[in-house]
Each structure stands twice: as structure tokens, then as C-alpha cells.
Amino acid sequence: MIRPVAAAVVRRAVRQKGFRDAEHPAGRDHEMFFLHVQDKKTAFFVKLSRGTNQLRQDEIRNNARMLGVSGDDLYRIVCCDYDSQETLRVYTGSRHAGAT
């Protein structure tokens, strides 16, 4: 079951799994984290609204839909249920695998 995840938990979880903060000009309304595989940036990302204290259920589902993965898989990535290997498995099964 997908539940809201605290923003601090999301940031920590994705950074532990190989995601890096995207460089954005000041004033952007979202934080973006892109998965890096073998030091290469992929098109697999997590988007978090700036100033929010959580990633809502609908945001998790919308992010997952854009990536071509299940909401449950993305939820497990952002809430720390999946480790780096499981995250890589989800990425390789997504429509963005191999894209940069």
C-alpha cells in the first residue's frame, strides 16, 4: 500500500541508492533526483515539491507513471524498502533504462 513519505526520508533514501541532486537554477518549484549508474546520469528520477514536508501518494503514482514503473515499486524505493540492487532492477525494467 502506498502511503505518504516524509521528504527527509525520500532525500536520504534516494541518495543512498545512487540518485544525485539535479542542478537547477534558483526559484525552481521542485527538487529533482536522478539515478546515476556507473557514474552516468540516467533519465530515471524522483521529483519532490520544494517546501513540502512529504511526498504524497498521488505524487508517487504520478512519478511512477512518467517512469513506466509501478507505484508500489517507486514507493518502496523512496521509503527505503528497496536497496540499491532492487532499485537498479526497477530501473532496468523501466521505459527509461539506458536513456540519459
TAJODA-V871098 format. One record per residue. N is the residue number from 1. RES is the residue in three letters. PSI is psi in radians with two decimals (999 if undefined). Layout:
n	res	psi
N	RES	PSI
N	RES	PSI
This chain:
n	res	psi
1	MET	2.30
2	ILE	2.29
3	ARG	2.80
4	PRO	2.58
5	VAL	2.30
6	ALA	2.43
7	ALA	-0.70
8	ALA	-0.65
9	VAL	-0.75
10	VAL	-0.88
11	ARG	-0.83
12	ARG	-0.77
13	ALA	-0.82
14	VAL	-0.62
15	ARG	-0.62
16	GLN	-0.37
17	LYS	0.12
18	GLY	0.13
19	PHE	2.57
20	ARG	2.61
21	ASP	2.39
22	ALA	2.54
23	GLU	2.09
24	HIS	2.55
25	PRO	2.71
26	ALA	2.58
27	GLY	-0.07
28	ARG	2.58
29	ASP	0.05
30	HIS	2.60
31	GLU	2.38
32	MET	2.42
33	PHE	2.10
34	PHE	2.38
35	LEU	2.35
36	HIS	2.28
37	VAL	2.14
38	GLN	0.81
39	ASP	0.29
40	LYS	2.32
41	LYS	2.31
42	THR	3.10
43	ALA	0.19
44	PHE	2.06
45	PHE	2.88
46	VAL	2.27
47	LYS	2.27
48	LEU	2.23
49	SER	2.34
50	ARG	2.47
51	GLY	-0.05
52	THR	2.76
53	ASN	0.02
54	GLN	2.77
55	LEU	1.97
56	ARG	2.84
57	GLN	-0.82
58	ASP	-0.60
59	GLU	-0.68
60	ILE	-0.82
61	ARG	-0.75
62	ASN	-0.77
63	ASN	-0.80
64	ALA	-0.74
65	ARG	-0.76
66	MET	-0.54
67	LEU	-0.26
68	GLY	0.58
69	VAL	2.93
70	SER	2.61
71	GLY	-0.64
72	ASP	-0.74
73	ASP	-0.80
74	LEU	-0.69
75	TYR	-0.78
76	ARG	-0.48
77	ILE	-0.85
78	VAL	-0.28
79	CYS	0.16
80	CYS	0.15
81	ASP	-0.66
82	TYR	2.47
83	ASP	-3.00
84	SER	-0.70
85	GLN	-0.75
86	GLU	-0.65
87	THR	-0.76
88	LEU	-0.65
89	ARG	-0.74
90	VAL	-0.79
91	TYR	-0.83
92	THR	-0.38
93	GLY	-0.05
94	SER	2.91
95	ARG	-0.21
96	HIS	0.03
97	ALA	2.22
98	GLY	-0.22
99	ALA	2.54
100	THR	999
